[in-house]
Amino acid sequence: MPSKITSRRREEFTVRRSDEDLVHVVFDKEDDRVVQFSVQYLAFLQNEWRPIVRFDTAHGRAHLDISHPDGTQETRELHTQDYNAALTWAIEDLRTRWQFYRQRYEKEWKQ
């Protein structure tokens, strides 16, 4: 019986939320299934692009990394490990809440 050939492809795009805010999305698919992804929100602060939050599948699990101005990171597991659903949720979360993440980061910076 012949084995099924799967094709892997990478998709990548960037969405500008403002002149100082962007969301960068990268994901790999095999057939119709997402096998890995990264969705990162970056903000231009103090003359440089800074990572604010990143949803990804590093270490074999879907999670959210929250960056803090002091250089530390907080990691939170996502509620789903279905990568298709997690990718969709991450993109939607940053579409609707990027300003919240920026304000929280700026507030921490000023403390």
Secondary structure, DSSP 8 states (H G I E B T S, - for coil): -------EEEEEEEEEEETTEEEEEEEEEETTEEEEEEEEEEEEETTEEEEEEEEE-GGGS-EEEEE-TTS-EEEEE-S---HHHHHHHHHHHHHHHHHHHHHHHHHHHH-
